[in-house]
Amino acid sequence: MLRSRKWVEDGTRLFTAQVAALDEQGMAQPSLLPGWTRKHVVAHVAANAEALGNLVHWAKTGEPTPMYPSREQRDADIEAGAALPASRLVAWLEEAVRELDTAMDGLSGTRWQAEVRTAQGKPVPATAIPWLRAREVWLHTVDLGTGVTFADLPGEFLTELVADVQAQRGLTTVPDGPLPEVAAYLTGRPHSLVNAPDLGPWL
């Protein structure tokens, strides 16, 4: 878990640095995710921090607190965030990041073993929360389309990501190729692998 917390810290730092370098016009440009601008990506990452904060609250109190009230509300919140001026959107992101970090710092050792449920309804121990956040910040840094690629992400993180996505997709094997390209392929992002069947989007 400590390794995942470090990945959250490093990934968040890179994501926020990429966002901070964008002006209003830059934030309004298309991201690498179909139909989403960079503002959509930032809004999603901010909303995800709040959603994972709900899981921390669940683990701390035992009170079931889903990540999102519904898929429809999640999507509506992202659209609302994408309509904000860049300065307000960045302020939301920064506040959500601080609150999640504080919440995770405040979770005691025993409560990290409490069971919570992901947005897909999968039961996981609270120790999975940092990993869920690490995936978000690193992948969506690439999705911003500001020049960061999978090759810029930590190798150990990519190895963990490939194993995670392979298990979630139920794949017994993955194509041969450079680790960053395999990670991009498995997560439904553009890649250079040849003759790899389309897997569809993920995360």
C-alpha positions in Angstrom: 0.0 0.0 0.0 2.9 2.4 0.7 4.1 1.9 -2.8 0.6 2.8 -4.1 0.5 5.9 -1.9 3.9 7.0 -3.5 2.4 6.4 -6.9 -0.6 8.6 -6.0 1.7 11.3 -4.8 4.0 11.2 -7.9 1.1 10.8 -10.3 -0.9 13.6 -8.8 2.1 15.9 -8.9 2.6 15.2 -12.7 -1.1 15.5 -13.4 -1.5 18.9 -11.6 1.7 20.2 -13.3 0.3 19.4 -16.7 -3.0 21.1 -15.9 -1.3 24.1 -14.4 0.5 24.7 -17.7 -2.8 25.0 -19.6 -4.7 28.3 -20.0 -8.4 28.5 -20.6 -8.0 27.8 -24.3 -5.7 24.9 -23.7 -8.1 23.3 -21.2 -10.9 23.5 -23.7 -9.0 21.5 -26.3 -9.9 17.8 -27.0 -8.2 15.2 -24.8 -7.2 11.8 -26.0 -10.5 10.4 -24.8 -13.2 10.4 -27.4 -15.8 13.1 -26.8 -14.0 14.6 -23.8 -12.1 17.9 -23.6 -9.2 18.3 -21.2 -11.7 20.0 -18.9 -13.7 16.7 -18.8 -10.6 14.8 -17.8 -9.7 17.2 -15.0 -13.3 17.2 -13.8 -13.3 13.4 -13.8 -10.1 13.2 -11.8 -11.4 15.8 -9.3 -14.7 13.9 -8.9 -12.8 10.6 -8.5 -10.9 12.0 -5.6 -14.2 12.9 -3.9 -15.6 9.5 -4.7 -12.6 7.6 -3.3 -12.9 9.9 -0.2 -16.4 8.4 0.2 -14.8 4.9 0.3 -12.3 6.1 3.0 -15.3 7.4 5.0 -17.0 4.0 4.5 -13.9 2.2 5.8 -13.4 4.6 8.7 -17.0 4.6 10.0 -18.5 1.4 8.6 -21.3 3.4 7.1 -21.9 2.3 3.5 -20.9 5.3 1.3 -20.8 4.5 -2.4 -18.4 6.2 -4.6 -21.2 7.8 -6.7 -24.9 8.0 -6.1 -25.4 6.7 -9.6 -23.7 6.5 -13.0 -25.9 9.2 -14.2 -25.0 11.6 -11.4 -21.3 10.8 -11.9 -21.6 11.8 -15.6 -23.6 14.9 -14.8 -21.0 16.0 -12.3 -18.3 15.6 -14.9 -20.2 17.6 -17.4 -20.9 20.3 -14.9 -17.2 20.5 -14.0 -16.2 20.7 -17.6 -18.4 23.7 -18.0 -16.5 25.6 -15.3 -13.9 28.3 -16.0 -10.4 26.8 -15.9 -9.5 28.6 -12.6 -12.5 27.2 -10.8 -12.0 23.7 -12.2 -8.4 23.7 -11.0 -9.5 25.0 -7.6 -11.9 22.0 -7.3 -9.2 19.6 -8.3 -6.7 20.9 -5.8 -9.3 20.9 -3.0 -10.4 17.4 -3.8 -6.8 16.1 -3.9 -6.0 17.7 -0.5 -9.2 16.3 1.1 -8.5 12.7 -0.2 -4.9 12.8 1.0 -6.0 14.1 4.4 -8.6 11.4 4.6 -6.2 8.6 3.8 -3.7 9.9 6.3 -6.4 9.8 8.9 -7.4 6.2 8.4 -6.1 3.9 11.1 -4.2 0.6 10.5 -7.1 -1.7 11.3 -9.7 0.2 9.3 -7.5 -0.2 6.2 -8.7 -3.8 6.2 -12.4 -2.8 6.1 -14.4 -3.9 3.1 -15.7 -1.3 0.7 -17.1 -1.5 -2.9 -15.8 0.0 -6.1 -17.9 1.9 -8.5 -18.5 -1.4 -10.3 -19.8 -3.0 -7.0 -16.7 -5.1 -6.5 -15.9 -5.7 -2.8 -12.3 -4.8 -2.0 -10.3 -3.9 1.2 -9.7 -0.3 1.8 -6.0 -0.9 1.1 -7.1 -1.0 -2.6 -8.1 2.7 -2.5 -4.6 4.1 -3.1 -4.1 1.8 -6.1 -7.5 2.9 -7.5 -6.3 6.5 -7.2 -2.9 5.8 -8.7 -4.5 4.3 -11.8 -6.6 7.4 -12.2 -3.9 10.0 -12.0 -1.3 8.3 -14.1 -3.6 7.2 -16.9 -5.5 10.4 -17.1 -2.2 12.4 -17.2 -1.6 10.6 -20.5 -5.2 11.2 -21.6 -4.7 15.0 -21.2 -2.8 14.8 -24.4 -0.1 17.3 -23.3 2.8 15.1 -24.4 3.1 12.6 -21.5 3.0 9.0 -22.8 2.9 5.6 -21.2 6.6 5.4 -21.7 6.9 8.2 -19.2 5.1 6.3 -16.4 7.0 4.2 -13.8 7.9 0.7 -14.9 6.7 -0.9 -11.7 3.4 0.9 -12.0 3.0 -0.3 -15.5 3.7 -3.9 -14.5 1.1 -3.7 -11.8 -1.3 -2.0 -14.2 -0.9 -4.7 -16.8 -1.5 -7.5 -14.3 -4.6 -5.7 -12.9 -6.2 -5.0 -16.2 -5.4 -8.4 -17.6 -7.2 -9.9 -14.6 -10.2 -7.6 -14.9 -10.6 -8.3 -18.6 -10.2 -12.0 -18.0 -7.3 -12.4 -20.4 -5.0 -15.4 -20.1 -2.3 -13.9 -22.2 -1.3 -10.5 -23.5 0.4 -9.5 -26.7 4.2 -9.3 -26.8 5.7 -5.9 -27.0 7.2 -3.1 -25.0 5.6 -2.7 -21.6 4.3 0.8 -22.2 2.6 -0.3 -25.4 1.1 -3.3 -23.8 -0.3 -1.1 -21.0 -1.7 1.3 -23.5 -3.3 -1.5 -25.4 -4.9 -3.2 -22.4 -6.4 0.1 -21.2 -7.9 0.9 -24.6 -5.5 3.7 -25.4 -3.7 4.2 -28.8 -0.7 1.8 -29.1 1.7 0.5 -31.7 1.1 -3.3 -31.2 0.5 -5.1 -34.5 -2.4 -7.5 -35.0 -3.7 -7.0 -31.4 -7.5 -7.4 -31.3 -9.6 -4.5 -30.2 -10.5 -4.8 -26.5 -12.7 -1.7 -26.2 -12.4 1.1 -23.7 -11.4 0.7 -20.1 -11.4 3.2 -17.1 
